[in-house]
């Protein structure tokens, strides 16, 4: 962290960042924080889901990719079975 005396314009150093300000005697401490959106917080609270996601991301980075399902075959199968009425 940069130390300075007197007024200072934080400018681009803090632009777009979430910070927490704390007073410590005659000093003001600036701590950077990360914000987790409510709609994403469940992932950070669910260690099994987070581990699965981390494993998948590591596999993707390592080039371990799957071709995925054969959607054309699934559509052909579905077309051969009319919806029940």
ROSE-4610 file (N, C-alpha, C; in Angstrom, 1 decimal, always signed):
// ROSE-4610
residu = [X/X/X/X/X/X/X/X/X/X/X/X/X/X/X/X/X/X/X/X/X/X/X/X/X/X/X/X/X/X/X/X/X/X/X/X/X/X/X/X/X/X/X/X/X/X/X/X/X/X/X/X/X/X/X/X/X/X/X/X/X/X/X/X/X/X/X/X/X/X/X/X/X/X/X/X/X/X/X/X/X/X/X/X/X/X/X/X/X/X/X/X/X/X/X/X/X/X/X/X/X/X/X/X/X/X/X/X/X/X/X/X/X/X/X/X/X/X/X/X/X/X/X/X/X/X/X/X/X/X/X/X/X/X/X/X/X/X/X/X/X/X/X/X/X/X/X/X/X/X/X/X/X/X/X/X/X/X/X/X/X/X/X/X/X/X/X/X/X/X/X/X/X/X/X/X/X/X/X/X/X/X/X/X/X/X/X/X/X/X/X/X/X/X/X/X/X/X/X/X/X/X/X/X/X/X/X/X/X/X/X/X/X/X/X/X/X/X/X/X/X/X/X/X/X/X/X/X/X/X/X/X/X/X/X/X/X/X/X/X/X/X/X/X/X/X/X/X/X/X/X/X/X/X/X]
num = [1/1/1/2/2/2/3/3/3/4/4/4/5/5/5/6/6/6/7/7/7/8/8/8/9/9/9/10/10/10/11/11/11/12/12/12/13/13/13/14/14/14/15/15/15/16/16/16/17/17/17/18/18/18/19/19/19/20/20/20/21/21/21/22/22/22/23/23/23/24/24/24/25/25/25/26/26/26/27/27/27/28/28/28/29/29/29/30/30/30/31/31/31/32/32/32/33/33/33/34/34/34/35/35/35/36/36/36/37/37/37/38/38/38/39/39/39/40/40/40/41/41/41/42/42/42/43/43/43/44/44/44/45/45/45/46/46/46/47/47/47/48/48/48/49/49/49/50/50/50/51/51/51/52/52/52/53/53/53/54/54/54/55/55/55/56/56/56/57/57/57/58/58/58/59/59/59/60/60/60/61/61/61/62/62/62/63/63/63/64/64/64/65/65/65/66/66/66/67/67/67/68/68/68/69/69/69/70/70/70/71/71/71/72/72/72/73/73/73/74/74/74/75/75/75/76/76/76/77/77/77/78/78/78/79/79/79/80/80/80/81/81/81/82/82/82/83/83/83/84/84/84/85/85/85]
x = [+0.9/+0.0/+0.9/+0.5/+1.3/+1.0/+2.1/+2.0/+2.1/+1.3/+1.4/+1.0/+1.4/+1.0/+0.0/-1.0/-1.9/-2.9/-3.7/-4.8/-4.2/-5.0/-4.5/-5.7/-5.6/-6.7/-6.3/-7.1/-6.7/-6.7/-7.5/-7.5/-7.7/-7.0/-7.2/-6.8/-6.1/-5.7/-6.9/-8.0/-9.2/-10.3/-10.2/-11.3/-11.8/-13.1/-13.8/-13.5/-12.9/-12.6/-13.5/-13.8/-14.6/-13.6/-13.7/-12.8/-13.5/-12.8/-13.3/-12.4/-12.9/-12.1/-12.2/-11.1/-11.0/-10.1/-10.6/-9.8/-8.9/-7.6/-6.7/-5.9/-6.4/-5.8/-5.9/-4.7/-4.7/-4.6/-4.7/-4.6/-5.9/-6.0/-7.2/-6.6/-7.1/-6.6/-7.6/-7.1/-7.9/-7.6/-8.7/-8.6/-9.4/-8.8/-9.6/-10.4/-11.6/-12.6/-13.1/-13.5/-14.2/-15.7/-16.6/-18.0/-18.5/-19.3/-19.9/-21.4/-21.9/-23.3/-24.2/-25.4/-26.3/-26.5/-26.7/-27.1/-25.9/-24.7/-23.5/-23.0/-23.5/-23.0/-23.2/-24.2/-24.5/-23.3/-22.6/-21.5/-20.3/-20.1/-19.0/-19.4/-20.7/-21.1/-21.2/-21.2/-21.3/-20.0/-19.2/-17.9/-17.8/-18.8/-18.9/-19.1/-20.0/-20.3/-19.0/-18.4/-17.2/-16.1/-15.9/-14.9/-15.1/-16.4/-16.8/-16.5/-16.9/-16.6/-15.1/-14.3/-12.9/-12.3/-12.7/-12.2/-12.5/-13.8/-14.1/-13.3/-13.1/-12.3/-10.9/-10.3/-9.0/-8.9/-9.9/-9.9/-10.0/-10.8/-11.0/-9.6/-9.0/-7.7/-6.7/-6.8/-5.8/-6.2/-7.3/-7.7/-8.5/-8.9/-9.7/-11.2/-11.5/-12.9/-13.6/-14.9/-15.8/-16.6/-17.0/-17.8/-19.2/-19.6/-21.0/-22.0/-23.2/-24.3/-24.5/-25.0/-25.3/-26.8/-26.9/-28.2/-29.0/-28.4/-29.1/-29.8/-29.0/-29.6/-30.7/-30.6/-31.6/-32.9/-32.7/-33.9/-34.6/-33.8/-34.4/-35.1/-34.6/-35.2/-36.5/-36.5/-37.7/-38.8/-38.3/-39.3/-40.0/-39.4/-40.0/-40.9/-41.0/-41.9/-42.9/-44.1/-45.1/-45.4/-45.7/-46.1/-47.4/-47.5/-48.7/-49.8/-51.0/-52.1/-53.0]
y = [-1.2/+0.0/+1.2/+2.2/+3.4/+4.3/+4.9/+5.8/+7.2/+8.1/+9.5/+10.4/+11.6/+12.6/+13.6/+13.9/+14.9/+14.4/+15.3/+14.9/+14.2/+13.2/+12.5/+12.1/+12.2/+11.7/+10.3/+9.3/+7.9/+7.6/+8.4/+8.2/+6.8/+6.4/+5.1/+3.9/+4.2/+3.1/+2.4/+3.2/+2.6/+2.6/+3.0/+3.1/+1.7/+1.5/+0.2/-0.8/-0.5/-1.5/-1.3/-2.3/-2.2/-2.2/-1.2/-1.0/-0.9/-1.2/-1.0/+0.0/+1.1/+2.1/+1.9/+1.9/+1.7/+2.9/+3.4/+4.4/+3.7/+4.0/+3.5/+4.7/+5.3/+6.4/+7.6/+8.1/+9.3/+8.8/+7.5/+7.0/+6.4/+6.4/+5.8/+4.6/+3.4/+2.2/+1.8/+1.5/+1.1/-0.4/-1.2/-2.6/-3.0/-3.7/-4.1/-5.3/-5.3/-6.4/-6.9/-8.2/-8.8/-8.9/-8.7/-8.8/-10.0/-10.9/-12.0/-11.7/-11.8/-11.6/-12.6/-12.2/-13.2/-14.4/-14.2/-15.3/-16.3/-15.9/-16.7/-17.2/-16.7/-17.0/-18.5/-19.1/-20.6/-21.4/-21.0/-21.8/-21.7/-20.6/-20.4/-21.1/-21.3/-21.9/-23.4/-23.9/-25.4/-25.9/-26.5/-26.9/-28.0/-28.9/-30.0/-29.4/-28.5/-27.8/-27.1/-26.3/-25.6/-26.5/-27.6/-28.6/-29.1/-29.4/-29.9/-28.9/-27.7/-26.6/-26.4/-26.4/-26.2/-27.3/-28.6/-29.7/-29.6/-29.2/-29.0/-27.9/-26.8/-25.7/-26.2/-26.9/-27.4/-28.4/-29.2/-30.2/-29.4/-28.3/-27.5/-26.8/-26.3/-25.6/-26.6/-27.9/-28.9/-29.5/-29.1/-29.6/-30.9/-31.2/-32.5/-32.1/-32.1/-31.6/-32.8/-32.8/-33.9/-33.3/-34.1/-33.7/-33.3/-33.8/-33.5/-34.5/-34.3/-35.2/-35.0/-36.1/-36.0/-35.5/-34.2/-33.6/-34.0/-34.2/-34.7/-36.0/-36.9/-38.2/-38.1/-37.2/-37.1/-36.5/-35.6/-35.0/-36.1/-36.9/-37.9/-38.9/-39.3/-40.2/-39.6/-38.3/-37.6/-37.5/-37.2/-37.1/-38.5/-39.6/-40.9/-41.3/-40.4/-40.7/-39.6/-39.7/-38.6/-38.3/-37.0/-36.6/-37.3/-37.8/-38.4/-37.3/-37.7/-36.7/-37.0]
z = [+0.0/+0.0/+0.0/-0.8/-0.8/+0.4/+0.9/+2.1/+1.6/+2.1/+1.7/+2.9/+2.9/+3.9/+3.2/+4.0/+3.5/+2.5/+1.9/+1.0/-0.2/-0.7/-1.9/-2.7/-4.0/-4.9/-5.3/-4.9/-5.2/-6.7/-7.5/-8.9/-9.4/-10.4/-11.0/-10.1/-9.1/-8.2/-7.5/-7.3/-6.6/-7.6/-8.8/-9.8/-10.0/-9.8/-10.1/-9.0/-8.0/-6.9/-5.7/-5.0/-3.8/-2.6/-1.8/-0.7/+0.6/+1.7/+3.1/+3.7/+4.3/+5.0/+6.5/+7.1/+8.6/+9.2/+10.2/+10.9/+11.9/+11.9/+12.9/+13.5/+14.5/+15.1/+14.2/+13.8/+12.9/+11.4/+11.2/+9.8/+9.3/+8.0/+7.4/+6.5/+6.9/+6.2/+5.1/+3.9/+2.8/+2.5/+2.6/+2.3/+1.1/+0.2/-1.0/-0.7/-1.2/-1.0/-2.3/-2.3/-3.4/-3.0/-3.9/-3.7/-4.4/-3.7/-4.3/-4.4/-5.6/-5.8/-5.1/-4.7/-4.0/-4.9/-6.2/-7.0/-7.2/-6.9/-7.0/-5.6/-4.5/-3.2/-2.9/-3.4/-3.1/-3.5/-4.6/-5.1/-4.0/-3.5/-2.5/-1.2/-0.9/+0.3/+0.2/-1.1/-1.3/-1.8/-0.9/-1.2/-2.3/-2.3/-3.3/-4.7/-4.8/-6.1/-6.5/-5.6/-5.9/-6.4/-5.7/-6.1/-7.5/-7.8/-9.1/-10.2/-10.0/-10.9/-11.1/-10.0/-10.2/-11.0/-10.7/-11.5/-13.0/-13.3/-14.7/-15.4/-14.7/-15.2/-15.5/-14.5/-14.7/-15.9/-16.0/-17.2/-18.5/-18.5/-19.8/-20.1/-19.0/-19.3/-19.8/-19.4/-19.8/-21.1/-21.7/-23.0/-23.0/-21.8/-21.6/-21.9/-23.2/-23.6/-24.1/-24.0/-24.4/-25.6/-26.6/-27.7/-27.3/-26.1/-25.6/-26.3/-26.0/-26.5/-28.0/-28.6/-30.0/-30.1/-30.3/-30.3/-31.5/-32.6/-33.8/-33.5/-32.9/-32.6/-31.6/-30.6/-29.6/-30.2/-31.2/-31.9/-32.7/-33.4/-34.2/-33.4/-32.2/-31.3/-30.8/-30.4/-29.9/-31.0/-32.2/-33.3/-33.6/-33.3/-33.5/-32.3/-31.3/-30.2/-30.0/-30.5/-30.3/-28.8/-28.6/-27.2/-26.8/-25.5/-25.1/-24.9/-25.2/-25.1/-23.9]
